[in-house]
Amino acid sequence: MGFSISTVLLLLLVAGLLMVQVFLSKMQSKWPGLIMPGVYFLLATAVGIGRLFYNLQTTLPVILGDLLALVLFNIPTVVLMVIYFSCRKKNKQSAEIQKMNIHDL
């Protein structure tokens, strides 16, 4: 069983988005790295609220299903935030090392 073209394109799209997130997270300013996680969080929240208003039922299984959908839709947000914090930590460490090297001179 081989991969279809759509699967390969989807994997390339995901890899490209992750590379953009790494690039934005490594920038000097901290704000560009927060753009994509913020957008994903807003989209997941909009979908969660939309599901809640679409069902208009207040039974426990429906509410739990909507909450589960909200958590699942926020998985990309968590992944992007992990990338963001790991890149920012590396930037901070390299800046401290550079500061120490300048101080030693």
JOPE-V74453 format. One record per backbone hydrogen bond with DSSP energy under -0.5 kcal/mol. NH is the residue of the N-H (numbers start at 1). CO is the residue of the C=O. E is the energy in kcal/mol with one decimal. If there is no record, write none. Layout:
NH|CO|E / NH|CO|E
This chain:
8|4|-1.9 / 9|5|-2.6 / 10|6|-2.2 / 11|7|-2.4 / 12|8|-2.3 / 13|9|-2.3 / 14|10|-2.4 / 15|11|-2.5 / 16|12|-2.4 / 17|13|-2.5 / 18|14|-2.3 / 19|15|-2.1 / 20|16|-2.2 / 21|17|-2.1 / 22|18|-2.2 / 23|19|-2.4 / 24|20|-2.8 / 25|21|-2.3 / 26|22|-1.6 / 27|24|-0.9 / 33|24|-0.5 / 34|31|-1.6 / 35|32|-1.2 / 36|32|-0.5 / 38|34|-1.7 / 39|35|-2.4 / 40|36|-2.6 / 41|37|-2.4 / 42|38|-2.5 / 43|39|-2.5 / 44|40|-2.6 / 45|41|-2.5 / 46|42|-2.4 / 47|43|-2.4 / 48|44|-2.5 / 49|45|-2.8 / 50|46|-2.4 / 51|47|-2.6 / 52|48|-2.0 / 53|49|-2.4 / 54|50|-2.0 / 55|51|-2.1 / 56|52|-1.7 / 63|59|-2.2 / 64|60|-2.8 / 65|61|-2.2 / 66|62|-2.2 / 67|63|-2.4 / 68|64|-2.5 / 69|65|-2.3 / 70|66|-2.1 / 71|67|-2.2 / 72|68|-2.7 / 73|69|-2.5 / 74|70|-0.8 / 74|71|-0.6 / 75|72|-1.3 / 78|74|-2.0 / 79|75|-2.4 / 80|76|-2.5 / 81|77|-2.2 / 82|78|-2.2 / 83|79|-2.1 / 84|80|-2.4 / 85|81|-2.8 / 86|82|-2.2 / 87|83|-2.3 / 88|84|-2.5 / 89|85|-2.0 / 90|86|-1.9 / 91|87|-2.3 / 92|88|-2.3 / 93|89|-2.3 / 94|90|-2.4 / 95|91|-2.1 / 96|92|-2.1 / 97|93|-2.2 / 98|94|-2.2 / 99|95|-2.3 / 100|96|-2.3 / 101|97|-2.4 / 102|98|-2.2 / 103|99|-2.2 / 104|100|-2.2 / 105|101|-1.1
